Amino acid sequence: MLLHSVRENIFTLHTQVCPKTITEDEDASQLGMEFREKHFPCPQCPFNTQVMKRFQDDETKSSLLVSAVVRHAEAMRQHFQSGDETEQRNEMRDELWPALKACLRCPCRLVEGRSYEVSVESPFRRVAVRGTVDLAIQLEDCDLASATLQRATRPLTQVQTVTRMHKLRAQVVTQVQWAAEGLEQLLGYAPRECVGLLQDGQQWTLVRRLLVRGRASWSYLQARPAYSEEGVSLGACRDIARLVEHALCVADELGEAILRPGEASSTQRCCN
């Protein structure tokens, strides 16, 4: 009887001292500044082409990609001037994507509007961050994303743009984290690099997730604005093409790892 009473008291004390884990939901597109900085920090890195991957050919694809980005920028500028947000969003999917697809070695498709969820856990608290991947590059007959694309086209004031870009980058970070988790479950190891692209009107950003000593390290690179009221910047379009080329190279490496898991490239294989 005494032992039973002691056990009951210990159970009661344990329940009072160790509360149950609280589960909360967060919208990936509306993460607050404190939450972003604590759980999804993503500092900016200098725009350095030396760290970017290149196509393995005679630069034919690179030249074609630059031309495609210039055409895309001019079309986006025209849509921006006319205030047609629908055409701005459709431009990447309908016009730019075929050029990107032609640069990929692996057979891929573009999937629009994929729902996803990633979890953030701390003592006694679990946050389910839910969102939608705007555009996901996926292998044919595969449900996993090898890269993500996020479009944002609404014209805003400079102050609004800066605030919104912080939220958009955090959203892309959660998308890339979701993609990396799915790939790790399939491959049995964490990919060395996963990426996501963000286009906010004339501004292009590359979000990178690199494994450094087994830990995820986040950063982003941002190109110069593709266009202004005066016209399209060829130099900026070349920079944007380098960001896109890097993302497509990473997508190809991941695609090959999925197609031939036993022959994964050392540039992507990073065992836990």
C-alpha positions in Angstrom: 0.0 0.0 0.0 2.8 2.4 0.9 4.7 1.6 -2.3 1.5 2.2 -4.4 1.1 5.6 -2.7 4.7 6.6 -3.4 4.3 5.6 -7.1 1.1 7.7 -7.4 2.9 10.7 -5.8 5.9 10.3 -8.2 3.5 10.1 -11.2 1.6 13.2 -10.0 4.9 15.1 -9.5 6.2 14.1 -12.9 3.0 15.2 -14.6 3.2 18.6 -12.9 6.9 19.2 -13.5 7.0 17.8 -17.1 4.0 19.3 -19.0 2.8 17.8 -22.2 4.3 19.0 -25.5 2.3 21.8 -27.1 1.7 21.6 -30.8 1.2 24.8 -32.8 0.8 25.6 -36.5 2.5 28.3 -38.5 1.9 29.5 -42.0 5.2 29.3 -43.9 4.4 32.6 -45.8 3.7 34.6 -42.6 6.6 33.7 -40.2 7.4 36.4 -37.7 10.8 38.0 -37.5 11.7 36.4 -34.1 10.6 32.9 -35.3 12.5 33.3 -38.6 15.7 34.4 -36.9 15.6 31.7 -34.3 14.7 28.7 -36.5 15.4 29.7 -40.1 18.4 32.0 -40.1 19.7 32.6 -43.6 22.4 35.3 -43.9 23.4 36.8 -47.2 26.7 35.8 -48.9 28.7 37.9 -51.4 27.8 37.2 -55.0 30.7 35.0 -55.9 30.5 33.1 -59.2 33.5 30.9 -58.1 31.3 28.9 -55.7 28.6 28.3 -58.4 28.4 25.1 -60.4 28.6 25.1 -64.2 27.0 23.0 -66.9 29.3 20.2 -68.2 29.4 21.1 -71.8 31.0 23.7 -74.1 29.0 26.6 -72.6 26.3 26.2 -75.2 23.7 25.7 -72.5 25.0 28.6 -70.5 24.6 30.9 -73.5 21.1 29.6 -74.2 20.2 30.2 -70.5 21.4 33.8 -70.6 19.3 34.4 -73.7 16.3 32.9 -72.0 16.8 35.0 -68.9 17.1 38.2 -71.0 13.8 37.3 -72.9 12.1 36.5 -69.6 13.3 39.8 -68.0 12.0 41.8 -70.9 8.6 40.1 -70.8 8.4 40.5 -67.0 9.2 44.2 -67.4 6.4 44.6 -69.9 3.9 42.8 -67.7 5.1 44.9 -64.7 4.5 48.1 -66.6 1.0 47.0 -67.7 0.2 45.8 -64.1 -0.7 42.3 -65.2 0.2 40.1 -62.2 -1.3 37.0 -63.7 1.0 37.2 -66.8 3.9 37.9 -64.5 3.3 34.6 -62.7 2.6 32.6 -65.8 5.7 33.8 -67.5 8.1 31.6 -65.6 5.9 28.5 -65.9 4.9 28.8 -69.5 7.9 30.6 -71.1 11.0 30.3 -69.0 10.6 26.7 -67.7 10.9 25.0 -71.2 14.3 26.7 -71.5 15.3 25.5 -68.1 14.1 22.0 -68.7 16.2 21.8 -71.9 19.3 22.5 -69.8 18.7 19.5 -67.4 20.2 16.1 -68.0 17.6 14.2 -66.0 14.0 14.0 -67.3 12.1 16.4 -65.1 8.7 18.0 -64.8 7.4 21.1 -63.1 4.8 20.6 -60.4 2.7 23.6 -59.2 1.2 24.2 -55.8 2.6 21.3 -53.7 1.6 21.3 -50.0 4.3 20.6 -47.5 5.1 20.6 -43.8 8.2 20.8 -41.7 8.5 20.6 -38.0 10.4 22.8 -35.5 10.8 21.3 -32.1 12.0 22.6 -28.8 11.4 21.5 -25.2 7.6 21.0 -24.7 6.8 22.7 -28.0 6.4 21.5 -31.5 5.6 23.9 -34.4 4.3 22.5 -37.6 5.2 24.9 -40.4 2.9 24.4 -43.3 3.0 26.0 -46.8 2.8 25.5 -50.5 5.7 25.1 -52.9 4.9 27.4 -55.8 6.8 25.4 -58.4 8.8 22.2 -57.7 11.3 20.6 -60.1 10.7 16.9 -59.9 11.9 13.8 -61.7 9.5 12.1 -64.0 7.7 9.4 -62.0 9.1 10.7 -58.7 7.3 12.6 -56.0 10.4 14.3 -54.5 11.6 17.8 -55.4 15.2 18.4 -56.5 14.8 22.2 -56.5 12.0 24.7 -55.7 10.9 27.9 -57.4 9.0 30.7 -55.7 7.4 33.5 -57.7 6.3 36.8 -56.1 5.3 39.6 -58.4 3.2 42.2 -56.6 4.8 45.8 -57.1 5.5 47.3 -53.6 7.2 50.3 -52.1 10.8 49.9 -51.1 10.1 49.5 -47.4 7.4 46.9 -48.1 9.7 45.1 -50.5 12.5 44.7 -47.9 10.0 43.4 -45.2 8.4 41.0 -47.6 11.7 39.7 -48.9 12.6 38.6 -45.4 9.4 36.6 -45.2 9.8 35.2 -48.7 13.3 34.0 -48.1 12.2 32.2 -44.9 9.4 30.6 -46.8 11.9 29.3 -49.4 14.1 28.0 -46.6 11.2 25.9 -45.3 10.5 24.6 -48.8 14.2 23.6 -49.3 14.2 21.9 -45.8 11.1 19.9 -46.8 12.8 18.8 -50.0 16.0 17.9 -48.2 14.1 15.8 -45.6 12.3 13.9 -48.3 15.5 13.2 -50.3 17.2 12.0 -47.1 14.5 9.5 -46.4 14.7 8.1 -49.9 18.4 8.0 -50.3 19.4 7.1 -46.8 21.8 10.0 -46.5 21.5 13.7 -46.3 22.3 15.5 -49.6 25.3 17.8 -49.4 23.4 20.6 -51.1 19.8 21.6 -51.8 18.6 24.8 -53.3 15.6 27.0 -53.9 15.1 30.0 -56.2 13.1 33.1 -55.5 11.9 35.6 -58.1 10.3 38.7 -56.7 9.6 40.7 -59.9 13.0 41.9 -61.1 14.9 40.5 -58.1 16.3 36.9 -58.1 17.7 35.1 -55.0 19.3 31.7 -54.6 18.8 30.0 -51.2 21.3 27.3 -50.4 21.3 24.5 -47.8 24.8 23.1 -47.3 25.8 20.3 -44.9 28.9 21.4 -43.0 30.2 18.7 -40.6 26.8 17.1 -40.5 24.9 20.3 -39.8 22.7 22.3 -42.1 24.2 25.7 -43.0 21.9 28.3 -44.8 22.8 31.2 -46.9 21.5 33.2 -49.9 22.9 35.0 -52.9 21.1 37.8 -54.6 21.7 39.1 -58.1 21.2 42.7 -59.3 17.7 43.6 -60.4 17.0 42.3 -63.9 15.3 45.4 -65.2 14.3 49.0 -64.3 12.0 51.5 -66.0 14.8 52.3 -68.4 15.2 48.7 -69.7 16.7 45.3 -69.1 20.2 45.0 -67.6 22.3 42.4 -69.6 24.9 42.2 -66.8 22.3 41.5 -64.2 20.7 38.9 -66.5 24.1 37.1 -66.7 24.3 37.1 -62.9 20.8 35.7 -62.7 21.6 33.0 -65.3 24.5 31.9 -63.1 22.2 31.5 -60.1 19.8 29.5 -62.2 22.6 27.4 -63.7 23.8 26.5 -60.2 20.3 25.5 -59.2 19.9 23.3 -62.3 23.2 21.7 -61.7 22.3 20.8 -58.1 18.9 19.5 -59.3 20.7 17.3 -61.8 23.0 15.9 -59.2 20.1 15.1 -57.0 18.2 13.6 -59.9 21.1 11.3 -60.8 21.3 10.3 -57.1 17.7 9.3 -57.2 17.9 7.4 -60.5 21.2 5.7 -59.6 21.4 5.7 -55.7 24.4 3.4 -55.7 26.4 5.7 -57.9 25.7 9.0 -56.1 28.1 11.7 -56.9 30.6 12.7 -54.2 29.4 16.3 -54.7 26.0 15.3 -53.3 26.6 12.3 -51.1 27.2 13.3 -47.4 26.7 10.4 -45.0 25.4 11.1 -41.5 
